[in-house]
């Protein structure tokens, strides 16, 4: 049976609220699971608005309405290509994937164009309340996964890409696709540089900050000040020597063990003191995990180093949060 415009309008009036709920569920599930992995990614979501839906059906035909998979949609944008695989694994684990389409596979080796991985998904029964699942189990959503550079290209392509395939001069088309190539090269370079930096094995500010980002995203997940973190870690680096941490391997092993043993305590402090980050800014910075580690393991050296460069009153309060008194570590 063929659908008319009026049929579609009636269907959408019935379906729209469900899709708005589905969009919210998809976004929350993605946010939660990406954060659990400590991945630094942006997640955008939207339910198709009435005008956009109608315009798409004007182009494709009203009979396409039941098969449209992007009435609810989300996009996950990550920094590095290495993150794409982890995000794909999350999607495969937490949703029922009914279709996967890697757009790069549609391009010949000598071609440039739109790059993104699309998943058509439905909710898993165990991911939401039974009454919600019963309402939404047959509703499909689309999830797009791409890097920052791929997202930049997609936005440009959306605005001028179709024009570049029309009757423009070869010179303009060449410039357009050269731009695509540059973005792909940049994407590869960013990913390769990130790998090389992490493989250097140098226990410095960059390595420590990068290692602390994972628990920071998992437990705090807020904007932080990179320069402030760098400055603080620079001050605290010498204290690691006192704690017998001389290599990246030492740091990873001891920090992993510390976080595993103390995460409930850290969770409690961060929750209880969440509203005090304006007064004690370390509470909303990645280095808070390093500070707690040093309070627990190397308090004398920490106090001596801290009072030479940072506000001792801040350290006193952080010690109190941890359950110790700074005065107990006065050197006679």
C-alpha atoms as one frame of an Amber mdcrd trajectory, in Angstrom:
protein
   0.000   0.000   0.000   1.416   3.351  -1.058   1.836   6.090   1.578   0.621
   9.624   0.990   1.912  12.811   2.559  -1.088  12.840   4.892  -0.347   9.229
   5.946   3.234  10.159   6.815   2.133  13.180   8.849  -0.202  10.969  10.889
   2.467   8.301  11.391   5.017  10.887  12.490   2.623  12.463  14.978   2.323
   9.016  16.537   6.037   8.125  16.307   7.752  11.409  17.150   7.528  11.199
  20.934   8.877   7.654  20.854  11.799   8.723  18.698  12.556  11.620  21.010
  12.673   9.120  23.862  14.836   6.780  21.782  17.279   9.577  20.958  17.628
  10.349  24.653  18.189   6.653  25.486  20.780   6.207  22.724  22.682   9.313
  23.823  22.683   8.322  27.501  23.834   4.768  26.776  26.649   6.025  24.537
  27.725   8.697  27.037  27.812   6.195  29.892  29.750   3.485  28.071  32.220
   5.770  26.300  32.935   7.399  29.656  33.429   3.990  31.342  36.201   3.275
  28.843  37.805   6.644  29.599  37.584   7.702  25.955  37.732  11.356  25.024
  34.900  11.723  22.496  32.089  14.144  21.731  28.572  12.729  21.453  25.893
  14.631  19.587  22.301  13.510  19.123  19.062  14.718  17.599  15.581  13.617
  16.607  14.698  14.606  13.056  12.547  17.706  13.029   9.303  17.844  11.063
  10.661  19.987   8.226  13.817  17.887   7.722  11.808  14.690   7.658   9.380
  16.040   5.110  12.165  17.394   2.869  13.881  14.017   2.875  10.657  12.241
   1.938   9.986  14.742  -0.821  13.311  13.631  -2.311  13.039   9.899  -1.620
   9.304   9.334  -1.780   6.755   8.941   1.014   6.888   5.142   0.811  10.408
   5.349   2.295   9.080   6.563   5.649   9.035   3.129   7.393  12.594   2.341
   6.281  14.235   5.626   7.340  16.769   4.784  10.030  17.848   8.304  10.992
  14.662   9.609  12.582  16.699   9.187  15.769  20.429   9.715  15.329  23.641
  10.150  17.283  27.198  10.948  16.288  30.365   9.977  18.156  33.392  12.110
  17.241  36.793  11.024  18.524  40.260  12.554  18.269  42.294   9.673  16.915
  41.769   6.787  14.513  42.906   4.393  17.249  39.721   5.268  19.169  37.388
   4.252  16.323  37.776   0.528  16.985  37.000   0.904  20.690  33.882   2.946
  19.946  32.731   0.386  17.387  33.191  -2.365  19.988  31.113  -0.384  22.504
  28.277  -0.001  19.981  28.366  -3.700  19.090  28.235  -4.583  22.788  25.499
  -2.280  24.074  23.099  -2.214  21.083  21.588  -4.696  18.681  23.262  -3.746
  15.403  21.069  -4.496  12.408  23.325  -2.894   9.798  26.872  -1.520   9.594
  28.213   0.570   6.738  31.789   1.872   6.589  31.615   4.624   3.982  35.336
   4.478   3.218  34.763   1.052   1.671  32.741   2.760  -1.045  35.781   4.765
  -2.163  38.384   3.540  -4.613  42.027   3.888  -3.520  42.406   6.933  -5.761
  39.203   8.627  -4.561  38.448  11.095  -1.792  35.053  11.629  -0.226  32.788
  11.260   2.773  34.232   8.968   5.464  32.207   7.740   8.404  30.992   4.488
   9.920  27.211   4.178  10.187  25.371   1.752  12.442  21.628   1.110  12.386
  20.745  -0.062  15.883  17.871  -0.976  18.158  17.877  -1.099  21.941  18.806
  -4.245  23.829  16.158  -5.506  26.228  18.554  -5.359  29.199  19.666  -1.776
  28.531  16.459   0.007  29.542  13.423  -0.516  31.747  11.003  -3.201  30.456
   8.211  -0.705  29.820  10.560   1.510  27.787  11.868  -1.439  25.788   8.328
  -2.591  25.012   7.573   0.876  23.653  10.774   1.285  21.616  11.900  -2.223
  20.663  11.004  -1.823  16.974  12.369   1.706  16.583  15.671   2.031  14.727
  18.325   4.706  15.296  21.423   5.623  13.319  24.812   6.118  14.980  27.685
   7.721  13.059  31.280   7.292  14.203  34.153   9.392  12.886  37.260  11.355
  13.810  37.506  15.129  14.169  39.101  15.409  10.726  36.439  13.200   9.142
  33.764  15.303  10.805  35.347  18.490   9.448  35.328  16.995   5.962  31.704
  15.857   6.333  30.629  19.383   7.281  32.477  20.899   4.328  31.171  18.209
   1.985  27.635  18.838   3.171  27.924  22.521   2.215  29.929  22.415  -1.005
  30.581  18.783  -1.863  27.694  18.309  -4.226  28.643  21.526  -5.991  32.156
  20.229  -6.552  30.814  17.281  -8.515  28.774  19.500 -10.858  29.911  21.535
 -13.841  32.753  23.281 -12.066  36.165  23.543 -13.656  38.653  20.720 -13.208
  40.891  23.113 -11.290  38.231  23.803  -8.647  37.359  20.110  -8.355  41.035
  19.281  -7.938  41.417  21.831  -5.132  38.329  20.423  -3.433  39.604  16.852
  -3.427  43.122  17.956  -2.500  41.545  19.415   0.637  39.982  16.021   1.395
  43.380  14.395   0.953  45.034  16.915   3.268  42.472  16.212   5.978  43.020
  12.474   5.635  46.789  12.939   5.859  46.307  15.196   8.914  44.088  12.545
  10.505  46.754   9.887   9.980  49.507  12.202  11.241  47.656  13.138  14.434
  47.049   9.453  15.189  50.647   8.463  14.416  52.099  11.326  16.472  49.922
  10.397  19.422  51.175   6.806  19.234  54.807   7.898  18.962  54.534  10.265
  21.932  53.080   7.503  24.091  55.750   5.057  22.924  58.629   7.367  23.921
  58.483   5.969  27.434  59.519   9.275  29.024  58.025  10.009  32.421  57.165
  13.652  31.815  54.213  16.027  32.134  52.610  14.935  28.849  52.792  11.236
  29.668  51.384  11.650  33.171  48.562  13.919  32.029  47.639  11.541  29.224
  47.631   8.574  31.631  45.438  10.439  34.142  42.892  11.416  31.486  41.242
   7.992  31.568  40.243   8.018  35.275  39.464  11.732  34.918  36.939  11.062
  32.136  35.525   8.064  34.000  35.046   9.861  37.312  34.875  13.619  36.644
  34.271  14.110  32.902  34.460  17.902  32.922  36.426  20.545  31.076  39.867
  21.037  32.539  42.661  23.572  32.108  45.570  21.927  30.279  48.119  24.605
  31.188  47.100  24.449  34.854  47.501  20.652  34.834  50.881  20.874  33.097
  52.118  23.421  35.631  50.965  21.363  38.612  52.388  18.083  37.329  55.669
  19.848  36.592  55.854  20.852  40.265  54.943  17.351  41.469  57.253  15.369
  39.168  60.255  15.416  41.554  58.114  13.867  44.309  57.693  10.751  42.165
  61.418  10.097  42.544  60.917   9.958  46.321  58.121   7.441  45.755  60.563
   5.225  43.779  58.789   5.924  40.484  61.498   6.299  37.850  59.822   5.104
  34.636  56.530   5.101  32.803  56.150   1.416  33.692  56.568   2.233  37.408
  54.022   5.025  37.152  51.406   2.943  35.352  51.801  -0.017  37.714  51.665
   1.987  40.947  48.918   4.362  39.816  46.795   1.460  38.551  47.185  -0.362
  41.868  46.429   2.813  43.850  43.270   3.624  41.879  42.056   0.041  42.045
  42.458  -0.004  45.841  41.098   3.491  46.547  38.509   4.295  43.879  35.523
   4.023  46.239  37.185   6.534  48.571  38.066   8.852  45.665  34.523   8.588
  44.295  33.134   9.602  47.670  35.466  12.618  47.990  34.807  13.843  44.459
  31.055  13.499  44.944  31.010  15.163  48.367  33.322  18.005  47.321  32.021
  18.526  43.798  30.775  22.036  44.520  34.102  23.144  46.011  36.139  23.049
  42.774  36.035  26.852  42.480  37.750  27.099  45.867  40.024  24.048  45.344
  40.453  23.844  41.534  42.475  20.612  41.694  39.194  18.790  42.351  38.178
  19.274  38.714  41.593  18.532  37.180  43.189  15.193  36.148  46.126  15.693
  38.535  43.824  15.235  41.540  44.484  11.477  41.250  48.243  12.083  41.400
  47.825  14.391  44.399  45.820  11.790  46.320  48.416   9.158  45.392  51.206
  11.307  46.802  49.230  12.176  49.950  48.838   8.446  50.529  52.388   7.408
  49.652  54.873  10.282  49.928  53.457  12.964  52.198  56.696  14.428  53.565
  58.223  15.029  50.135  54.886  16.273  48.809  54.534  18.870  51.567  58.100
  20.113  51.137  57.675  20.468  47.362  54.155  21.916  47.553  54.956  24.709
  50.007  57.735  25.979  47.731  55.468  26.509  44.724  51.780  26.076  45.575
  49.280  27.206  48.191  49.790  25.122  51.336  46.234  25.836  52.487  44.940
  23.937  49.438  47.078  20.924  50.301  45.846  21.075  53.896  42.238  20.850
  52.734  42.997  18.024  50.299  44.708  16.127  53.108  41.636  16.615  55.291
  39.439  15.255  52.497  41.737  12.229  52.303  41.492  11.747  56.064  44.911
  12.894  57.273  46.214  16.055  58.924  48.925  18.091  57.222  50.253  19.161
  60.623  51.192  15.557  61.380  53.847  15.831  58.683  55.662  18.877  60.060
  59.405  18.332  59.907  61.069  19.019  63.264
